[in-house]
């Protein structure tokens, strides 16, 4: 008798899927979505604080096999929604892949109609991320695919403050916090602590404390 696949995951279970995607564990993910969990559940999986999805994590680390697999197990229209989903900082998986220069991942995301013109909270799109971080191969791909003419006379200092926002967000995707015992495979680490989730968690904690103080008064 074939066991019924689960229709819902709790946050801890979602986090496990996110980490497996982050570290490129295709075998575990295949087992999860073949024998344990209904593939459509993938649409609901996100980090509790940063709102980043397994696709964000796999894309940031250049795990093209993970990106291909996860997008292949759900309907095309759902996959398109997922690749364009924005996290708490407004970034899509394409933002992160462009920031880190993962061209093969970008090609797969674009096959599923990832939108390179979506802007994050810093008003930057994926094309800007590639250009601003000297990912020339990725930038050329975008310019050719979408028939974009390079802009002349751009101000190199424009958006320096916002660039820091992009850095903190994009780099965190491929790293673990200092408290984690998980180790990276060689070549996938980007060497910066996860701050986005921590900051979001602290913000939420601050809100709760403020609400408690108000109620006490």
Number of C-alpha atoms within 10 A of each C-alpha: 3 5 7 10 14 14 12 15 15 8 13 11 12 21 18 13 23 23 18 19 26 27 23 23 16 17 10 13 21 15 11 16 19 13 14 15 18 17 19 15 15 25 15 12 22 20 18 15 17 20 19 25 30 28 30 31 28 30 35 30 26 25 23 21 17 26 25 16 13 20 21 13 17 18 11 14 10 15 22 19 14 24 24 22 21 23 20 17 19 21 27 29 31 33 33 30 29 31 25 24 25 22 20 16 25 27 18 19 27 17 11 21 16 22 17 22 13 19 18 19 15 16 13 21 21 27 24 18 26 25 18 16 15 15 18 13 14 24 23 15 16 22 13 10 10 9 9 11 8 10 6 6 6 8 7 8 7 9 12 9 10 13 17 12 15 22 16 16 22 28 22 23 28 26 25 21 14 10 6 8 8 12 10 15 9 6 8 16 17 17 11 16 16 19 18 22 20 14 13 17 15 13 13 13 12 12 12 12 12 12 11 11 10 9 8 7 5
